[in-house]
């Protein structure tokens, strides 16, 4: 009888664990509950947009790669079928980001370089992330915003090809500056991406 009770208790514990969200921010070893991005990390995990990097770590300061960026947006879109395979020469079949890359390519969210490469492991800059976000919104029928880039002292560092994306990201409140700078060529971190996702999915008040 005692063995049966113990077995039932173990089974109940396993079922409870299976029902838990991916990870709350406090469950990550490297995400302090008081961190400015803790709430966003927890929300991104609960909604299944972002996961940890293994062994209980989120790696908030690590750079966002192109593979991660398109995978997150694909999940945000509801993980739709891509309608074809990615034609990028450096996206291996069966890779964890293959479907997301194919979807992003078909939706004109991600484009390859002049040699047809996606460069999945390349770090994403803040202006590149802004362009991804603008294309994502265009794909779902959202009109691009016209944020004022002149408010930032380093606006001249924004590349010409990223202007529309940066104006949209700033106008929608997805990217915000610090110390009067928008840091367009700075590397986007995983913590920043989690916060951007929170802003993107939070309905505007009013």
C-alpha positions in Angstrom: 0.0 0.0 0.0 2.8 2.4 0.9 4.5 1.6 -2.4 1.3 2.4 -4.3 0.9 5.7 -2.5 4.5 6.7 -3.2 4.0 5.8 -6.9 0.9 7.9 -7.1 2.7 10.8 -5.5 5.5 10.6 -8.0 3.1 10.4 -10.9 1.3 13.5 -9.6 4.6 15.4 -9.3 5.6 14.6 -12.8 2.2 15.7 -14.2 2.4 19.0 -12.3 5.9 19.6 -13.7 4.7 18.9 -17.2 2.1 21.6 -16.8 4.5 24.3 -15.8 5.5 27.1 -18.2 8.9 26.9 -19.9 10.6 28.8 -17.2 9.9 31.8 -15.0 12.6 34.4 -14.9 13.4 33.6 -11.3 14.1 30.0 -12.4 17.0 31.1 -14.6 20.4 31.1 -12.8 21.5 34.2 -14.6 18.3 36.3 -14.4 17.9 38.1 -11.1 14.3 38.7 -10.1 15.0 42.4 -9.8 16.7 42.7 -13.3 15.1 45.3 -15.6 14.4 42.5 -18.1 13.2 39.8 -15.6 9.5 40.3 -16.2 9.9 40.3 -20.0 12.1 37.1 -19.9 9.4 35.4 -17.8 6.7 36.5 -20.2 8.6 35.4 -23.3 9.2 32.0 -21.7 5.5 31.5 -20.6 4.3 32.4 -24.1 6.8 30.1 -25.7 8.6 32.8 -27.7 12.0 32.4 -26.2 13.7 29.5 -24.3 16.8 29.2 -22.3 20.3 28.4 -23.6 20.6 25.2 -21.5 21.5 24.1 -18.0 19.1 26.7 -16.5 20.6 29.7 -18.2 19.0 32.4 -20.3 22.2 34.3 -21.2 20.6 37.7 -21.2 23.7 39.5 -22.3 24.4 37.2 -25.2 23.9 38.5 -28.7 20.8 37.7 -30.7 21.7 35.7 -33.8 19.8 35.8 -37.1 18.6 32.3 -36.5 17.1 33.3 -33.1 15.5 36.5 -34.4 13.6 34.8 -37.2 12.6 31.8 -34.9 11.2 34.2 -32.3 9.2 36.1 -34.9 8.0 32.8 -36.4 6.7 31.7 -33.0 5.1 35.1 -32.5 3.3 34.6 -35.8 1.9 31.3 -34.5 4.5 29.0 -36.1 2.9 28.9 -39.5 3.9 26.5 -42.3 6.5 28.2 -44.5 5.0 27.1 -47.8 8.3 25.9 -49.1 11.9 25.2 -48.1 14.5 28.0 -47.5 16.7 28.5 -50.5 19.6 29.8 -48.3 22.7 27.8 -49.0 23.8 27.8 -45.3 20.5 26.6 -43.7 21.0 22.8 -43.2 18.0 20.6 -43.5 16.7 19.5 -40.1 18.3 22.4 -38.3 16.3 23.9 -35.4 15.8 27.1 -37.3 15.1 25.7 -40.8 11.3 26.1 -40.8 11.6 29.6 -39.3 14.2 30.7 -41.9 12.0 29.3 -44.7 9.0 31.2 -43.4 11.0 34.4 -42.9 12.3 34.2 -46.5 8.8 33.6 -48.0 7.4 36.4 -45.9 10.2 38.8 -47.0 11.2 39.3 -43.4 14.8 37.9 -43.9 16.8 38.1 -47.0 20.1 36.5 -47.8 23.4 38.1 -48.8 24.5 38.5 -52.4 25.8 34.9 -52.3 22.5 33.4 -51.1 23.6 32.9 -47.5 21.4 33.5 -44.5 24.3 33.7 -42.0 22.3 32.1 -39.1 25.0 32.5 -36.5 25.7 36.2 -37.2 24.9 38.6 -34.4 22.1 41.0 -35.0 22.6 44.7 -34.5 19.8 46.9 -33.2 19.1 48.4 -36.6 19.0 44.9 -38.1 16.5 43.9 -35.5 14.4 47.0 -36.2 14.3 46.0 -39.9 13.1 42.5 -39.0 10.4 44.0 -36.8 9.3 46.4 -39.5 9.1 43.7 -42.1 7.2 41.5 -39.6 4.6 44.2 -39.1 4.3 44.9 -42.8 3.7 41.2 -43.4 0.8 41.3 -41.0 -0.7 44.4 -42.4 0.5 47.0 -39.9 1.4 50.4 -41.4 4.9 51.6 -40.7 5.2 54.2 -38.0 7.2 57.4 -38.4 9.3 57.8 -35.3 11.6 60.8 -34.9 15.1 59.7 -35.2 16.4 63.2 -34.9 15.8 62.9 -31.1 18.9 60.8 -30.9 22.4 62.2 -31.0 23.7 59.2 -32.9 21.0 59.1 -35.6 23.5 59.7 -38.3 25.0 56.2 -37.6 21.8 54.6 -38.9 22.4 53.0 -42.2 20.3 54.2 -45.1 18.8 50.7 -45.6 17.7 50.6 -42.0 16.0 54.1 -41.8 12.4 52.9 -42.3 12.9 50.1 -39.9 14.4 52.3 -37.2 11.7 54.9 -37.6 9.0 52.2 -37.2 10.7 50.6 -34.2 11.1 54.0 -32.5 7.6 55.2 -33.4 6.0 52.0 -32.1 8.0 52.2 -28.9 9.8 48.9 -29.6 13.3 50.4 -29.4 14.1 53.1 -27.0 17.3 55.1 -26.5 19.6 55.5 -23.6 21.4 58.6 -22.7 20.1 60.3 -25.8 21.5 57.6 -28.1 19.7 54.8 -30.0 22.9 52.8 -30.7 21.8 51.4 -34.1 25.0 49.5 -34.7 25.2 48.0 -31.2 24.6 44.3 -30.8 21.0 43.4 -29.8 21.1 41.2 -26.7 18.7 38.4 -25.7 17.5 40.6 -22.8 16.7 43.4 -25.1 14.9 41.0 -27.5 12.7 39.8 -24.6 11.8 43.4 -23.7 11.0 44.2 -27.4 8.7 41.2 -27.5 6.9 42.4 -24.4 6.4 45.8 -25.9 5.3 44.3 -29.2 2.6 42.1 -27.6 1.4 44.6 -25.0 -1.8 46.4 -26.2 -1.4 50.2 -26.2 -3.4 52.0 -23.5 -6.2 54.3 -24.5 
